[in-house]
Structures are given as structure tokens and as C-alpha cells.
Amino acid sequence: MVLPRSMSNGDPEALAEDNIPSPMESPTTNALHREATPSSPVKQSDSDGVTLARAGGAHNFSSKDFNALEIAGGLIHDTSFFSRVGLVAVTVLATIVFGVLIYFFGGSKNAELFFTAYFVEQSLSVDNLFVFLIIFNNFYVDP
């Protein structure tokens, strides 16, 4: 019977039978190590790339990959100002319709709670914009 290290209590026989790989030998660590070496077969990331590691390997995504996924998925079809305003209007309208449905099927108290939570969430989102502005101004990031 193989016992994990935490259950072996220092027993030499249990430690000898312990074949649990060390963290340095895990598949994720090996994949990350291979990705860091220039001669590895794993695709090297671009300068704007992000490495996502999981058990069994690592895959590199760049912003080009994410943009391609967004375009292929139909998430970005028109980047004009009016298109974005229309998308916001549709989102707010859907929220209002959902709140009205809550009012009719769940009562006025639940609808009040829903709209309160929605407005608080939107207020916190706007608050984040000011935090980003402060950070960008502090580090002199150009717009």
C-alpha cells in the first residue's frame, strides 16, 4: 500500500514505497520549464502573449488569438460609437424587462432588491474607471 507523505509519519518503508512525484516533476512544471527553453517544441509566446498552464501542458495565447476568437464568435462585429451605444441600450432594456418580470412574478420587494443591486453594481463599475484614471496618471500612461 502506498501512503502519501503526509500519512507516512516518517516510516522508512512507507517513504520507500512513496512514489508521489515531487512538485518539480509535475506535468505542469515540466510544461512550463519546456516553454521557457528556446529549443522546446512548445510555441514561444509573442511579446504580448499570455501563457495559460494547466495539468498536462501549457498553451500560449496572444492578443491576436483573443481578437480572432472574438471576431469568429461574433462578439465584435461593428466597433462604431453608435453600435456600442445601441448595445448598451439593449443591455439596459433587457435589465428593465427582467426587473419588470421579477415585479410581476416575485413581488415588489424582490424587484426593488434587483434594481438596487443593479444600480449599485453599475455605480461600482463607474468607480473603477476613476481608479484606472488615478493609476494611469500616477504611472504616466498615455491614453
C-alpha positions as CSV (number, residue, x, y, z in Angstrom):
1,M,0.0,0.0,0.0
2,V,1.4,3.4,-1.0
3,L,0.8,6.1,1.6
4,P,1.1,9.8,0.8
5,R,3.9,11.6,2.5
6,S,1.5,13.3,5.0
7,M,0.3,9.9,6.2
8,S,3.6,8.0,6.3
9,N,4.6,9.5,9.7
10,G,8.3,9.1,8.9
11,D,8.0,5.3,8.5
12,P,11.0,4.3,6.3
13,E,9.1,1.6,4.5
14,A,6.2,3.9,3.7
15,L,8.6,6.5,2.5
16,A,10.4,4.0,0.3
17,E,7.2,3.0,-1.3
18,D,6.1,6.6,-1.8
19,N,6.1,7.2,-5.5
20,I,4.4,10.6,-5.5
21,P,6.3,12.9,-7.8
22,S,7.8,16.0,-6.3
23,P,6.3,19.4,-7.3
24,M,9.4,19.8,-9.6
25,E,8.4,16.7,-11.6
26,S,4.7,17.5,-12.1
27,P,3.4,17.7,-15.7
28,T,2.6,21.4,-15.3
29,T,6.0,22.3,-14.1
30,N,7.6,20.3,-16.9
31,A,5.5,22.0,-19.4
32,L,6.3,25.4,-18.0
33,H,10.0,24.6,-18.0
34,R,9.8,23.4,-21.6
35,E,8.0,26.5,-22.6
36,A,10.8,28.7,-21.1
37,T,13.6,27.0,-23.1
38,P,14.2,28.2,-26.6
39,S,14.8,24.8,-28.0
40,S,11.5,23.3,-26.8
41,P,8.8,22.3,-29.3
42,V,6.2,24.4,-27.4
43,K,5.3,27.5,-29.3
44,Q,7.0,30.6,-27.8
45,S,4.8,33.5,-26.8
46,D,4.8,36.8,-28.5
47,S,5.7,39.9,-26.7
48,D,2.0,40.5,-25.9
49,G,1.4,36.8,-25.1
50,V,-0.1,35.3,-22.1
51,T,0.8,31.7,-21.0
52,L,-2.0,29.6,-19.6
53,A,-0.8,26.5,-17.9
54,R,-2.9,23.5,-16.9
55,A,-2.1,20.0,-15.8
56,G,-0.9,18.3,-18.9
57,G,0.7,21.2,-20.6
58,A,0.8,24.9,-21.4
59,H,-0.6,26.9,-24.3
60,N,0.3,30.4,-25.3
61,F,-2.4,32.9,-26.2
62,S,-1.6,36.3,-27.7
63,S,-3.9,39.2,-28.0
64,K,-4.2,38.3,-31.7
65,D,-5.7,34.9,-30.7
66,F,-8.2,36.5,-28.4
67,N,-9.2,39.1,-31.1
68,A,-9.6,36.2,-33.6
69,L,-11.8,34.4,-31.1
70,E,-14.0,37.4,-30.5
71,I,-14.4,38.1,-34.2
72,A,-15.1,34.5,-35.1
73,G,-17.6,34.2,-32.2
74,G,-19.4,37.3,-33.5
75,L,-18.7,39.3,-30.3
76,I,-17.2,42.1,-32.3
77,H,-19.0,42.9,-35.5
78,D,-19.1,46.7,-35.5
79,T,-16.9,49.0,-33.4
80,S,-18.6,52.3,-34.2
81,F,-19.8,54.6,-31.5
82,F,-23.5,54.2,-32.4
83,S,-23.2,50.4,-32.4
84,R,-21.7,50.5,-28.9
85,V,-24.4,52.9,-27.7
86,G,-27.1,50.6,-29.2
87,L,-25.5,47.6,-27.4
88,V,-25.7,49.5,-24.1
89,A,-29.3,50.4,-24.7
90,V,-30.2,46.8,-25.5
91,T,-28.5,45.7,-22.3
92,V,-30.3,48.3,-20.1
93,L,-33.6,47.5,-21.8
94,A,-33.1,43.8,-21.1
95,T,-32.3,44.6,-17.5
96,I,-35.5,46.7,-17.2
97,V,-37.6,43.9,-18.8
98,F,-36.1,41.4,-16.4
99,G,-36.8,43.6,-13.4
100,V,-40.4,44.1,-14.5
101,L,-40.8,40.3,-14.8
102,I,-39.4,40.0,-11.3
103,Y,-42.0,42.5,-10.2
104,F,-44.9,40.6,-11.6
105,F,-43.7,37.1,-10.7
106,G,-41.8,37.8,-7.5
107,G,-43.3,40.8,-6.0
108,S,-42.4,44.4,-5.5
109,K,-39.9,43.7,-2.7
110,N,-37.8,41.4,-5.0
111,A,-37.9,43.8,-7.9
112,E,-36.7,46.6,-5.5
113,L,-33.9,44.4,-4.4
114,F,-33.0,43.6,-8.0
115,F,-32.9,47.2,-9.2
116,T,-31.0,48.3,-6.1
117,A,-28.4,45.6,-6.7
118,Y,-28.2,46.6,-10.4
119,F,-27.6,50.3,-9.7
120,V,-25.0,49.5,-7.0
121,E,-23.2,47.2,-9.4
122,Q,-23.2,49.9,-12.1
123,S,-22.0,52.5,-9.7
124,L,-19.1,50.3,-8.7
125,S,-18.2,49.8,-12.4
126,V,-18.0,53.6,-12.8
127,D,-16.0,53.8,-9.7
128,N,-13.4,51.5,-11.3
129,L,-12.9,54.0,-14.1
130,F,-11.7,56.6,-11.7
131,V,-9.4,54.1,-10.1
132,F,-7.9,53.3,-13.5
133,L,-7.5,57.0,-14.2
134,I,-5.6,57.6,-11.0
135,I,-3.3,54.6,-11.7
136,F,-2.7,55.7,-15.3
137,N,-2.0,59.2,-14.2
138,N,0.3,58.1,-11.5
139,F,2.4,56.0,-13.9
140,Y,2.2,58.5,-16.7
141,V,0.5,56.1,-19.1
142,D,-0.6,57.9,-22.3
143,P,-4.3,57.5,-23.3
